[in-house]
Amino acid sequence: MIEADLNSYLEQHISSICPVGFHGNSDNHCAHFVSHVLELRYGITCRSMVHGSGAAASIRVQEIFPHCPRVGTWADLPDTVRTGLVFILNANHVDLQNKGMVNVPRKHVGIFCGDQRNIWHYSNSRNKVVRQTPEQFSRHYREPDNAMFWGELPHGSKL
């Protein structure tokens, strides 16, 4: 059922997902998409940007990461974890022990789910939600900005 829920977002523009009205194509919406799907409201939200009505959601990757109960490198993802968040950025900008992440432009987040751990994320270059394999997602950025990390879904997440 979770994969079916995520598939319902495929090909959608952020304007179909955000009831608040924060949906400019020049803005980065990866954390925004994830946060609307999971109903995350940490730090700066879309309502802070446009003052619209509707349920607000977080818009910053680095403000989601610390709320994951467990985090680690993608290579160390336990087999028992079938759903969670996947982050991609330069490994030097992540502090796993303190669950911290530097606010740098080249970082991205998506939701992984299922036995194949497919990843749903908002493609800012295509202005829509896409699904990719972990291998495809790993090429989102070139080295050295393509280290992948996982995060357990924050407590209270919708999925």
Secondary structure, 3 states (H helix, E strand, C coil): CHHHHHHCCCCCCHHHCCCCCCCCCCCCCHHHHHHHHHCCCCCCEHHHHHCCCCCCCECCHHHHHHHCCCEEEHHHCCCCCCEEEEEEECHHHEECCCCEECCCCCEEEEEEECCCCEEEEEECCCCEEEEECHHHHCCCCCCCCCEEEEECCCCCCCC
